């Protein structure tokens, strides 16, 4: 079957298997939710407009991801009215939120259409441009003195297109001017109706950021958003740069590195937009906020703390907010469920101007994502891979402790100049750093509070290892969270903090988990402080090996059946 001239890659029978046997659902809240019913009428009206804005942002993200996304989504929607084959292909499209992407299991990307290939530069760069040509053009532009344009090309918020022998960077506010104007109108309506002054103020800055080609507006919107703590509504336009695999390659070219240094050009990969709408769960938020008081102490506990400036964690000026949110909508980057879905976020990232100029950070936790689990399958996994004496220590309610520690971990350690210098490896090292801080710090926190007794520590460690480090397939470098998990599994294994007996069941030496992870944290911080792509590459090659036990665990995972596709069920 063809859609607008492109042939579907899967038969209807294949799609049936993927959708019925390999897809799980995450259901978001509806208007029947008690948290919604308790809102004022004004805030309820504001939510309508915030959701409208979220779906407009989804169109932007689709355009950023692949030049054919919008066209072929519309084609599938038309065809689905008459064809069950197209209807099922549309459901797969909505899971990937695009025409192509990895599912976290298969080594090849999932192609909804036969003719479409994965673009390393997504649609941020000319689709026919190789990395080699990109480097050559930048070097030639440098020789011609086109430094300002190079600076824009290597920034986070531009779409890059050919312009004769050069490249031209187009700011998002210009490239997406018409849809940004629609989003701004929806946010204006939301600001009119919402009842909370701080949230209203944030929306006003966000509106200006959509309308002005001025990074300072993003900065002011970010600073206003990051300060929100006591509001009842949640609206985020996320800007993260995991998808762009071209920009960071400039660090592989010595001639470009020389050019960057000579003209002090900062390199940041392109931001893919996402949008989150929800209602802050005040009761659950209070529990998460307990972790905030430990951040200043953890800053002094960090390895090599004297070698970098620690932002936002000064005891007298702790610029960190945290909320637990019941989700109404996830769109754009959030809805690109390509092997996983975001359970929480710490934003703005260190590469954003707001953080670099003293703004705070905000952790947002996704309640509906945390609660979507397959308990029957998890029990079978334990029986296959874990010594029976450890089964009682697997407690899904303790996963939140690791997640909180991970997000707080992003607020600790070397800043953006160190991270960006690691090029294509920066996301892997940063996500890994946050993981290691989370687990290593629990032992430190336990010394100073009564929150973690011996039994609870064992539950946290075991739940993290089984839930995160038992991978389902060999990860790609483009999957930073999964590569980080593999690094930590191998390090624990080599350090004998975990081991497998003759029956191939895992055991844990709980007494050395904390010290082992702190040692790994020291190695990780050294990698960031090196500002060296080579050092990062060597570290990853050393520890992210796909050895005997990761292969065995992945085989068991596949034997039990995996559900790599996610359907987000929206009810609003």
N, C-alpha and C positions, 0 to 999 in steps of 0.2 A: 504494500500500500504506500502511495506517495502523498505527501503533504506539501503543497506549494513547490513541487518539483523535487523534493527530497524524500528518499525511500526510508521507511521505518526499518530499523535494524533488528527488531524482535518480532516474532510471530505472536499472534494473540495467545497461543498456548504458553509460550515462554513468559509473556507478560503476566498471565494468570498465576504462574508459579512464583514470580517475583513479588507480586502484589499480595498473594494469599499466604504464601509460605515464608517469605523473606521480609515482610514489612511489619513494623510495629507502630502503634499510634501513641501520640502525645496529645491529650485533650486539654485545651485551654478553657478558662472559665467563661460562663455565660452571664446573662442578665439575671438569672435565678440565683447567682452566687450571693451569699449573705454580705460579703464585702462590698458588692456593687449596690445592693439594696440600701445599705447604710449611708451611701453618698448623698450629698445635697443634689438638688435638681440641676443646679448650675454645673456641678462637676460631672454629672451624668451626660449633660449636653456637650461638655468639653470633650469627654471621651469619644463621642461620635466623630468629632472632627479630628481628634488625634488618630483614630483608626483609619479614617480616610487618608490622612497624611502618610500613614504607614504603608498603605498599598500603593501610593504614588511613589514612595521611596523604593518600593520593590521594583518598579519599572526602571528606575535609575540603575539599581544593582544589576538587573538583567542586561541592560545595555552595556554596563561596564564589563560584564563577564564574557559575553560572546555577541558578536554583531548580528547573529541570527536568532537570538533568544526571543525577542519580542515578536518578530515576524512568524516564527514557527509556533510559538505559544498561541498566537491568534489563529493560525491555521489549524492547530489541534483543537482549539475550542470550537471552531466552526464545524470541523469534521466530526467531532464527538457527538454532535446533535443527531447524526445519522449512522455513525459507525461505533460499535463497541470496541473494535480494535483501536481506533483513535482515542476513545474515551479512556482506555487503559494506558495508552501511551502518554496521555495528558496527566494521568495520576502519577506516573513515574517521573514525568517532567516536573511536576509540582514538588515531588520529594527531593529531587536534585536541585530544584529551582534553576533549571537550565537544561540545555540540550545535551550536555556532556559533563561528566565528573566522576571521580573515583568514589567507590562505595565503602572503602576501608577494608575490603576483603580480597577482591579480585586484583590481580596485578596490572590488568589493563583497565583503562577508564570505561565507564558505562556510556555507550553511544546510543542515544535514542534514534539517531539517523545515521545511516551507513556512511554518508559522504563527509561527515563533520569530524574534524580532528581537534584535540585539545591544544589550545594556544597558550604557550608559556607566558606571554604578555597579556593574556586575556584580550579584551578590546581596548586596553589602555594604550597600546602601541599598534602601528600598522600591522595588519595580519600577515603580510608577506615578508616581514622583516626578521632576519635571523639575529642571534646575539652577536655574531661576528660583524654583520653589517652595522648593527647598532653601535658597537664600539668604534668601528671605522668612521662612521658619520660624526660621532661626538669628537673624535680626535681632529677630524678635518674642520669641524665647526670651531674648535679651540684655536686652530691655526689661523682661522679667518677672524678671530676676535669676537665670536658670538657667545660670549661668556654669560651674559644675562639670560639668554635663551637656554643655554645648557643648565643654568641654575633652575629655571622653571621646569625643564624636562625632567630633572632628577628630584623634583619635589613631589609631595604626597597627593596634591589635589589638582592634577592636570591630566587631560587626555592628550596624547601625542599623535600628531599626524605628519605626513610628508609635506614638505614645502620646497620644491625644486630639489637641490642637492642637500638641503638641510632638513631638520625636523622642527616642527612648531608645536609649542605647548599651549593648550587651550584650558583656561581655568574652568573648574566644574560649574561655577556660577554663570559662565558664558555658554559652555557646551550644553548644559542642561537648563538653560534659562527659562524655557517655557514651563517645564514640569516643576522646577524650583519655585516659580511664581505661583503655581497651583498649591504646592505644599505650604508656601508662606501664607496664602489665603486661608487655608484650613487652620493653620496655627494661630492666625489672627482671630478667627472665630472661637477657637479653643481658649485663647487668652481672655477674650471678652466674657465667656461664660464661667471660667474656673473661679473658684472662691478664695484660693490661697495666694496671697501677695508674692511670696517667694517663687512659687511655680509660675505665676503670671510674668514676673520679671525675667525668669529664665526663658520663657517662650518668646518674649520680645527680643532678647539678644539672638535667639536662634533664628528668628525671622530675618533679622538684619544680616546674619551670616549667610542666609540663602540668597539674599538680594545683592550683596556687595562682593566684588572681587577684592577682598581684603582679609587676609589671614587673621588680622587682629579681631575680626568679628567672631571667627571660630574660637579664638582664645577667650573672648569675653563670655561667649555662650558656654564654653567648657567650664570656665571658672564658676559661673553662676550655677550650672548643673551640678558640679562636684560638691557644692556647698549645701545642696538640698538634703535635709535629714528628717524633717517633721511633716513633710507634705503627704497627702494621701494618694496622689496620682503619680504614675511613672511614665515618662516619655523620653526615650533616648534615640538620638541619631548616632549610631556607632560608626567609627571610622578606624578600621583596622586593615592591615596590609599584608595578610598572609597569602593572598592569591597571586599577586604580581611576582613572577619568577624571573623577570628580566632586569629590573632596575638594580638589584643587588649585585648583579654579575659584573658591574663596573669595577668592583674591588678585585676581580680576577685579572685585570689588565694593568700592568705597571705604568703604561703611558697615561692612562686615565687617572690612576692614583696620583701621579705627579701633577696632572692638571688640577685635580681636586685640591691638592695641598697648596699649589701656587696661588689659586684664586679663592681659597677658603670656601669651597662649595660643599654644602651639606647634602647628603644623599639619603632620601627616605622613599621607600617603596610606595606604590599607589594605594590609596585608601579605597576599599570597597565599602559602600554604605549599607548599613542595616538599620532596622527600626524595631524598637520594643515598646509596647504599650501595656500597662498593667496597673494594678492597685496595690499599694504598699500594705503588707500585712504587719500591723504595728506590734502585735504580740510576739510574732516570730522574730521581728527585727530586734526587739529588746534582748533576746537571747544571743543574737549574733553580735550585738554591740559590746558584749562582754569582752570579746577578743581585742577590741580597740585599745584598751588600757595597756596591753602588753607591747604595743608597737615601739614605744620609746626604749623600753628595756631590750627588746630584740635588736634594735639598731646598734646598741652597744655590744651585743653578743655576736654580731656578724663578723666573719673572718675578714682580715685586712681592712677594717673599717677606717683606719687612718689614711688609706690611700685614695679615698673618693669622698665626695660630698653626699651625705644622705639627705634626700629631700623629704619634706612634709611629715617628719616623724619626731620633731622636737617636742619635748614633753609640755612646754608652755604654749605651743602653737601647732597642735596636731591636726593637720589638714586632711582628714580622712573621714568620709561618711560611709555608712553601710545600711542597706535595706534588703529585706526579703520580700519578694514581689509575687503576687498571683497574676499570672500572665493572661492578657486578653488577645494580643497579637504579636507575632514574630514574623518579620518580613526581611527581604533583602538578604544580606550576608548571614543573618541569623537563620534564615529558612533554607540556606544551601546545605541541606543535610547530607553531606557527602562522607559518610563513615562515622558520623556523630552529630551531636547537637549541643550547643553551649549550655552548661549548667550554671555558670556564674561568670562575671566579668569584673575586672578592675580597670577602670578608665578614668581620665584619658591616659593613653600610653605615654611613655617617656619621650617619644619623638615629637609630641605635641607642644606648641608654644606655651600653652597655659601652664603645663608642668614646669617647663624651663624658666618661666617667669614667676614662679612662686605660687601657682595655683594648686589646689588640692586634688585629691583623687577620690573616686567613689566606687564602692563595691556593690554590685547588684546581683542578688541570688534569685534563681528561677525555680520556684517551688514545684511547678507542674513537671518540670524536667526531672527533678530529683525523685519524684514519686512514681515515675513510669519505669517499672522493673518487671522482669519475668522471674518470679520466685521459684517456680517449678524447675526451670532450666538451671538456675543458680544452684539449687540443691543437687542436681545431677552432676554439675561441674565439681562441686565439693567432693562428692563420692568418688569421682574419677581421679582427682588430682591432689586432694588435701588429706593429711592424716586425720583420722576421726577425732583425736583429742583436740583438734583446732576448730572443729565445726561450730562449736558453741560460741566461738569468738567472732564469727561473721555476723555482723549486725548492721543492717542497711541504714539504721538511724544514726550511726556514727560516721557515715560517709561525709556528712556535712562538716565535720571537724576538719577533715583533710581539705575539703573545698575552701573553707574559710581560710585555712592556713596558706593554701596556694594563692588565693587572691591577695591576701596580706603580703605574701612573699614578693609580689610584683612591686610593692611599695618600698622594698628593701634592696640594698645592693647598688652596684654601679649604674649610672644613668645612661641616657640615650647615646652620648658620644661613644661610650664603650660598646654598647649593644650594636649600634649601626655599623661600627667598624668590622664586625664579624660577617658582613655581607649576607650571603644566602643562608648562613648558619645562625643568624642572630635570633630568629624565632625559636629554633630548637633549644639553644642554650638558655634563652630567657624562660621558656616554659619549664625546662628541666630545673633551672635554678629555683623557680617558684615551688615546684614539687618538693625539692630537697629541703628547702627552708621549712615547708609545712611539716614534714615528718621529723626533721632534726629538732625543730623548735618545740615540739610537743614535750619532749623530755625536759627542756629548759623551763617551759611554762609549769610543768608538773612540780618542779622544785620550789616554785614561788607561789603557787595557788593550791587550792584543794579541789580543783576541777577534774584532775585526772589521777585516780588511784591505779593500782597495779592491774586490776582486771579490766578497767576501761582502756588503759594504754594497749593492752593486748587485743582488745576488740578493734581499736583504731588501726593498729598495725596490720592485723590480719585482714580486715575489711578492705584496706587500701591495697594490699598485695594481691588479693584474689580479685578485687573489683577493677583494679587499674593495670596491674602488671602482667596479668594472664592475657596476652595478646591473641587476637583471632587470625592475624595474618602478618606477614613481614611488612613493616611500614615503609613508606616512601619518605624521602627528605621533605616532600611537600606536606607531610603530616607531622608537624612539630610535636604535638602532644604525644603521639604514639611513639615517635623516635625517643622522646624523653622517657617514656615508660620502659622502653627496651634498655636504655642506658642504666636505669635504676635497677631493673631486674638482674642484669648481668653483674652489676657492681655488688649487689647483695649476695649473689650466688658465689662470686669469686672470693668475697670476704667471709663466706660461710655463715652469714647471717640467716640465709635460707639454704636448705639442701633437700635432696630427694633420696628416699630409701630404695631398697631393692624392689619394693612393690610400686615404685614410681609415685609415691605420695610425698607431698611437700611437708617439711618441718621448719620451724622458725626458732632462732635463738633470740628471744625477746630481750635478753640482757645487753646485746650489742647493737641493736637496731639504731638507737639514737646516736651512739658514738660513730658508727659506720657511716650514717648519713651526714654527720657533721664533717667527717673527713672528706666525703664526696663533695660537700658544699665548698670546702676549701679549694678543692681542685677546680670546681666550676667557676668560682669567683676569680681564680687565677686566669682562667681562659678569658673571661670578660675583660679583666685588667690588661691582658696582653694586647688588646686591639688588633689581633692578628687572625686573618682568615685561615692561615696555615695551622696555627695552634688549635683553632676551633675544629678544623677538619680532622686533625690528628686525634683529638679527643673523641670526636664522634666515631671515627673509624675504629678507635680502640674499644669503645664500649657498646656501640650499637650494632654488635655482630649478631647474626641470625644463626645461633648455635643449636646444639642438640636439644636443650630443654625448651627454648622458645618454639622450635619446630614441633616438638612433641605436644606442647600445650595447644598450639594452634591446630594441630591435627585433631585433638580431643574437642576443641571448640567447634570445628567444622563437622565432626562426627555428631555432635549434639544439635547441629543446625544453628545457623546464624541468621539474624534479622538485620541486615545492614541498611535497609531502607526505612525511612521514618516518615510517617504521615502526620502532619500537624493539623489537628482538628480544631477549627475556629468556630466559635458559637456566638459571635457578637455581630 
